[in-house]
Amino acid sequence: MTYLAKPKLHHPTLPQNKLCHTRRDYEGKISTLCAGCGHDSISAAIIQACWEMDVEPHRVAKLSGIGCSSKTPDYFLGQSHGFNTVHGRMPSVLTGANLANRELLYLGVSGDGDSASIGLGQFAHCMRRGVNMVYIVENNGVYGLTKGQFSATADQGSTSKRGVVNSDSPLDMVGMALQLGASFVARSFSGDKHQLVPLIKAAIAHRGAAFLDVISPCVAFNNHAGSTKSYEYVREHNEAVNRLDVIPLRKEIRVDFAAGELLEVEQHDGSVLRLRKIAPDYDPHNRIAAMNYTQEHQAKGEVVTGLLYIDTNASDMHEHLHTTARPLNALAARELCPGKTALDKLNAGFR
């Protein structure tokens, strides 16, 4: 498929957003993944979310590691900045880029092998530092590029395509993100576009470490009976705690404030997250309750999806470090090297 060039001509009647871009302007190259791969559905959801939010493609920096999931940034936002790092090292490279230029929208795409195995330590520090980013894990429970071995997120007792039973306990990326201090935590399913697109939009609007775990069945190695990451299993065991829409404040907002049905969360960029509860007793503002809720339903074999936790007063890494509001990469030599007088004053403060 890599030899096929995507047509550059767009139909003149395609709808445009406020930037006069069509959805085609947010696409990338033709995917080389297996036909029916859930990762392609996630790419389509990212494209839809960015188009609907009028995101300027050149203001986006997309980074990834190694794996099937880490190939996907080539398939969306072809006009944005991109960097494919080595295995498991996406979070540290993204952190450095964010420190240099805080004005870009950082989108990190990884997989369960890339983030839950070799990159686990980097994932942990990225979450705890509150790096302002959208961190998407395309979770299929296998190593697809190396022919279907169990990954660290494969559930204990699940079977491989060849009938091998996984005896190891799984890592729960959602539970870890909650414990590590992520201020936005959600889970979705690649086959549920109506839930996934608003979640991506909400994560983009959030300031701080936004983590989104997306179960994305591997059609080649992990979409069979016995797999807990297959299309059928997730559909049959999906426990959605809410449905949401993201509405920018520049548009008129009309909602029905029926008691117990709708919760509005204002984001830092002025947009409003409308959260409709499906589980009547679920509170996305309570980190401990979110951890307990996901664990209780996981023990029942249920996959909890939706917005699991959000901290509306979250701060990011730049606030923690008290960095300058002006991007570091825009500072001139005069600001970076203020001279001997300033250096002597600084050194005197340590005596």
C-alpha positions as CSV (number, residue, x, y, z in Angstrom):
1,M,0.0,0.0,0.0
2,T,2.9,2.3,0.5
3,Y,3.3,2.8,-3.3
4,L,-0.2,4.1,-3.5
5,A,-0.5,7.9,-3.5
6,K,-3.5,9.4,-1.9
7,P,-5.3,11.8,-4.3
8,K,-4.7,15.4,-3.5
9,L,-7.9,16.6,-5.2
10,H,-10.9,17.2,-2.8
11,H,-14.5,17.2,-3.8
12,P,-15.7,20.9,-3.8
13,T,-18.8,20.1,-1.8
14,L,-16.9,18.6,1.2
15,P,-18.0,20.5,4.4
16,Q,-15.4,22.8,6.0
17,N,-14.6,23.8,9.5
18,K,-13.9,27.4,10.7
19,L,-10.4,27.2,9.3
20,C,-11.8,26.4,5.9
21,H,-10.3,22.9,6.1
22,T,-12.2,19.7,5.1
23,R,-11.8,16.5,6.9
24,R,-9.4,15.4,4.2
25,D,-7.0,18.1,5.2
26,Y,-6.5,16.2,8.5
27,E,-5.7,12.9,7.0
28,G,-2.3,11.3,6.5
29,K,-0.9,8.6,4.3
30,I,-2.7,5.4,3.3
31,S,-2.6,2.9,6.2
32,T,-0.4,-0.2,5.8
33,L,-2.0,-1.9,8.8
34,C,-4.1,-5.1,8.4
35,A,-7.6,-4.5,6.9
36,G,-10.0,-4.0,9.8
37,C,-7.4,-3.1,12.4
38,G,-8.9,-1.2,15.3
39,H,-5.9,1.3,15.1
40,D,-7.3,2.7,11.9
41,S,-10.6,3.4,13.6
42,I,-8.7,5.4,16.3
43,S,-6.8,7.3,13.5
44,A,-10.2,8.2,12.0
45,A,-11.5,9.3,15.4
46,I,-8.5,11.6,15.9
47,I,-9.0,13.1,12.4
48,Q,-12.7,13.7,13.2
49,A,-12.0,15.2,16.6
50,C,-9.3,17.6,15.3
51,W,-11.5,18.7,12.4
52,E,-14.5,19.4,14.6
53,M,-12.4,21.3,17.1
54,D,-10.8,23.5,14.3
55,V,-7.3,22.4,15.4
56,E,-4.6,24.0,13.2
57,P,-2.6,21.0,11.9
58,H,0.7,22.9,12.0
59,R,0.2,23.5,15.7
60,V,0.2,19.8,16.5
61,A,3.2,17.7,17.5
62,K,2.5,14.0,17.3
63,L,5.1,11.5,18.7
64,S,5.2,7.7,19.0
65,G,7.5,4.8,19.8
66,I,7.7,1.4,18.1
67,G,4.9,-1.0,17.2
68,C,1.8,-1.2,15.1
69,S,0.2,1.6,17.1
70,S,3.3,3.8,16.8
71,K,3.0,3.6,13.0
72,T,-0.4,5.2,13.1
73,P,0.7,8.9,13.4
74,D,1.7,8.6,9.7
75,Y,-2.0,8.0,8.9
76,F,-3.4,11.2,10.4
77,L,-2.6,15.0,10.5
78,G,-0.1,14.8,7.6
79,Q,0.6,18.6,7.9
80,S,1.6,18.4,11.6
81,H,5.0,17.9,13.2
82,G,6.0,14.3,13.8
83,F,8.7,12.3,15.6
84,N,8.9,8.5,15.8
85,T,11.2,7.7,18.7
86,V,12.8,4.4,19.8
87,H,10.9,1.7,21.6
88,G,9.2,3.0,24.8
89,R,10.9,6.4,24.7
90,M,8.1,8.6,23.4
91,P,7.2,10.2,26.8
92,S,10.7,11.6,27.5
93,V,11.1,13.0,24.0
94,L,7.7,14.5,24.2
95,T,8.5,16.0,27.6
96,G,11.6,17.6,26.2
97,A,9.7,19.0,23.2
98,N,7.0,20.3,25.5
99,L,9.6,22.1,27.7
100,A,11.1,23.8,24.6
101,N,7.8,24.9,23.1
102,R,4.7,24.9,25.3
103,E,2.5,26.4,22.6
104,L,2.0,23.2,20.6
105,L,-0.7,20.6,21.1
106,Y,1.2,17.4,22.0
107,L,-0.3,14.1,20.9
108,G,1.5,11.0,22.1
109,V,0.4,7.7,20.5
110,S,1.7,4.4,21.9
111,G,0.7,0.8,22.4
112,D,0.4,-1.7,25.3
113,G,3.8,-3.1,24.4
114,D,5.4,0.3,23.9
115,S,4.0,1.8,27.2
116,A,3.3,-1.2,29.5
117,S,6.6,-3.0,29.0
118,I,9.8,-1.4,27.9
119,G,8.3,2.1,28.3
120,L,6.6,1.6,31.6
121,G,9.0,3.8,33.6
122,Q,8.7,6.6,31.0
123,F,4.9,6.4,31.1
124,A,5.0,6.7,34.9
125,H,7.1,9.8,35.0
126,C,5.2,11.5,32.2
127,M,1.9,11.0,34.1
128,R,3.3,12.1,37.5
129,R,4.9,15.3,36.1
130,G,1.6,16.4,34.6
131,V,3.0,16.9,31.1
132,N,0.4,18.8,29.1
133,M,-0.4,16.2,26.4
134,V,-2.9,13.7,25.1
135,Y,-1.5,10.2,25.7
136,I,-3.3,7.6,23.7
137,V,-2.6,3.9,24.2
138,E,-3.9,1.6,21.4
139,N,-4.4,-1.5,23.6
140,N,-4.7,-4.9,21.9
141,G,-3.0,-7.2,24.4
142,V,-0.5,-8.6,21.9
143,Y,2.8,-7.8,20.2
144,G,1.4,-7.5,16.6
145,L,4.7,-6.8,14.9
146,T,6.3,-9.9,16.3
147,K,3.5,-12.2,15.6
148,G,1.1,-12.2,18.5
149,Q,2.8,-12.9,21.8
150,F,1.0,-11.8,24.9
151,S,1.7,-8.2,26.0
152,A,1.7,-7.0,29.6
153,T,-2.0,-5.9,29.4
154,A,-3.3,-9.3,28.3
155,D,-5.7,-10.6,30.9
156,Q,-4.8,-13.7,32.9
157,G,-6.6,-16.7,31.6
158,S,-7.1,-15.3,28.1
159,T,-6.0,-17.4,25.2
160,S,-3.9,-16.7,22.2
161,K,-4.9,-17.4,18.6
162,R,-3.0,-20.8,18.9
163,G,-4.8,-21.7,22.2
164,V,-2.0,-20.8,24.6
165,V,-3.4,-19.6,28.0
166,N,-1.8,-16.5,29.5
167,S,-0.7,-17.2,33.1
168,D,0.6,-13.7,34.0
169,S,-1.3,-11.0,35.8
170,P,-2.1,-8.0,33.6
171,L,-1.1,-4.4,34.0
172,D,-4.0,-2.0,34.2
173,M,-3.0,1.2,32.4
174,V,-6.1,3.1,33.6
175,G,-5.5,2.1,37.2
176,M,-1.8,3.1,37.0
177,A,-2.7,6.5,35.4
178,L,-5.1,7.2,38.2
179,Q,-2.5,6.3,40.9
180,L,0.3,8.2,39.1
181,G,-1.6,11.5,39.1
182,A,-3.0,11.9,35.6
183,S,-5.7,14.6,35.7
184,F,-7.8,13.2,32.9
185,V,-8.3,9.4,32.6
186,A,-10.6,7.7,30.2
187,R,-11.1,4.4,28.4
188,S,-12.9,3.6,25.2
189,F,-13.2,1.1,22.4
190,S,-12.0,1.6,18.8
191,G,-15.4,0.3,17.6
192,D,-17.4,2.9,19.4
193,K,-16.9,6.1,17.4
194,H,-19.7,7.9,19.2
195,Q,-17.9,7.6,22.5
196,L,-14.3,7.8,21.3
197,V,-14.4,11.1,19.3
198,P,-15.9,13.2,22.2
199,L,-13.3,11.6,24.6
200,I,-10.5,12.7,22.3
201,K,-12.0,16.2,22.0
202,A,-12.2,16.4,25.8
203,A,-8.6,15.2,26.2
204,I,-7.4,17.9,23.8
205,A,-9.3,20.6,25.6
206,H,-7.9,19.5,29.0
207,R,-4.7,21.1,30.4
208,G,-2.5,18.6,32.1
209,A,-1.7,14.9,31.6
210,A,-4.7,13.4,29.7
211,F,-4.6,9.6,29.4
212,L,-6.8,7.6,27.1
213,D,-6.7,3.8,27.0
214,V,-8.4,2.5,23.8
215,I,-9.1,-1.2,23.4
216,S,-8.2,-1.9,19.8
217,P,-8.6,-5.5,18.7
218,C,-5.8,-7.0,16.6
219,V,-7.6,-8.7,13.7
220,A,-4.6,-10.8,12.9
221,F,-3.7,-12.3,16.3
222,N,-6.2,-11.3,19.0
223,N,-9.8,-11.2,17.7
224,H,-10.9,-14.7,18.5
225,A,-13.0,-16.5,21.1
226,G,-11.0,-16.6,24.4
227,S,-9.5,-13.2,23.9
228,T,-10.7,-10.4,26.2
229,K,-9.5,-7.8,23.7
230,S,-11.7,-9.0,20.8
231,Y,-14.5,-7.0,19.2
232,E,-17.2,-9.4,20.4
233,Y,-15.9,-9.6,24.0
234,V,-15.7,-5.8,24.4
235,R,-19.1,-5.3,22.9
236,E,-20.7,-7.9,25.2
237,H,-18.9,-6.7,28.4
238,N,-18.8,-3.0,27.9
239,E,-19.8,-1.0,31.0
240,A,-20.1,2.6,29.8
241,V,-20.3,5.0,32.8
242,N,-21.2,8.1,30.7
243,R,-21.6,9.7,27.3
244,L,-20.3,13.1,26.6
245,D,-20.1,16.0,24.1
246,V,-17.6,18.9,24.0
247,I,-19.1,22.2,23.2
248,P,-16.9,25.3,22.6
249,L,-18.3,28.4,24.4
250,R,-18.2,30.4,21.2
251,K,-21.4,28.6,20.3
252,E,-24.8,29.1,22.1
253,I,-25.2,26.4,24.7
254,R,-28.7,24.9,25.2
255,V,-29.1,22.1,27.6
256,D,-31.8,20.5,29.7
257,F,-30.7,20.4,33.3
258,A,-32.7,17.4,34.3
259,A,-31.7,16.4,37.9
260,G,-29.1,13.7,37.9
261,E,-28.7,13.4,34.2
262,L,-26.3,16.0,33.0
263,L,-23.0,17.4,34.5
264,E,-21.1,20.3,33.0
265,V,-17.4,20.6,33.4
266,E,-15.7,23.8,32.1
267,Q,-12.3,23.2,30.6
268,H,-9.3,25.5,30.8
269,D,-9.5,26.6,27.2
270,G,-13.1,27.8,27.8
271,S,-14.8,24.8,26.2
272,V,-17.5,22.9,28.1
273,L,-17.5,19.2,28.7
274,R,-21.1,17.9,28.9
275,L,-21.1,14.6,30.7
276,R,-24.2,12.4,30.7
277,K,-24.2,9.8,33.4
278,I,-25.2,6.2,32.5
279,A,-24.2,4.8,35.9
280,P,-26.3,6.9,38.3
281,D,-23.8,6.7,41.2
282,Y,-20.7,7.4,39.2
283,D,-18.6,10.6,40.0
284,P,-15.8,11.4,37.6
285,H,-14.3,13.9,40.1
286,N,-13.4,11.3,42.7
287,R,-10.0,9.6,41.9
288,I,-10.3,7.0,44.6
289,A,-13.9,6.1,43.6
290,A,-12.8,5.8,40.0
291,M,-10.1,3.3,41.0
292,N,-12.5,1.3,43.1
293,Y,-15.2,1.3,40.4
294,T,-12.9,0.1,37.6
295,Q,-11.4,-2.6,39.8
296,E,-14.8,-3.9,41.0
297,H,-16.1,-4.2,37.4
298,Q,-12.9,-5.7,36.2
299,A,-13.3,-8.5,38.7
300,K,-16.7,-9.1,37.1
301,G,-15.1,-9.4,33.6
302,E,-16.6,-6.0,32.6
303,V,-14.7,-3.4,30.6
304,V,-15.5,0.1,32.0
305,T,-15.4,2.8,29.4
306,G,-16.1,6.5,29.3
307,L,-14.6,9.5,31.2
308,L,-13.4,7.9,34.4
309,Y,-11.7,10.8,36.1
310,I,-11.1,14.5,35.5
311,D,-9.5,17.2,37.7
312,T,-10.9,20.5,36.5
313,N,-8.3,22.4,38.6
314,A,-5.3,20.6,37.3
315,S,-2.0,22.3,36.5
316,D,0.7,21.2,34.2
317,M,4.5,20.7,34.2
318,H,5.3,24.3,33.3
319,E,3.3,25.5,36.3
320,H,5.2,23.0,38.6
321,L,8.5,24.2,37.3
322,H,7.6,27.9,37.1
323,T,8.9,28.2,33.6
324,T,8.6,31.4,31.5
325,A,5.3,31.9,29.6
326,R,7.4,32.6,26.5
327,P,8.5,29.3,24.9
328,L,12.1,28.4,25.7
329,N,12.9,27.9,22.1
330,A,12.0,31.5,21.4
331,L,14.3,33.0,24.0
332,A,17.3,34.9,22.6
333,A,20.9,34.9,23.9
334,R,20.2,38.0,26.0
335,E,17.5,36.1,28.1
336,L,19.5,32.8,28.2
337,C,22.9,34.4,29.1
338,P,22.1,37.5,31.2
339,G,25.8,38.1,32.0
340,K,28.2,37.9,34.9
341,T,26.3,40.2,37.2
342,A,23.2,38.0,37.1
343,L,25.4,34.9,37.6
344,D,27.1,36.3,40.6
345,K,23.7,37.2,42.2
346,L,22.5,33.7,41.5
347,N,25.6,32.1,43.0
348,A,25.3,34.4,46.1
349,G,21.9,33.0,46.8
350,F,23.4,29.5,47.4
351,R,25.9,30.7,50.0
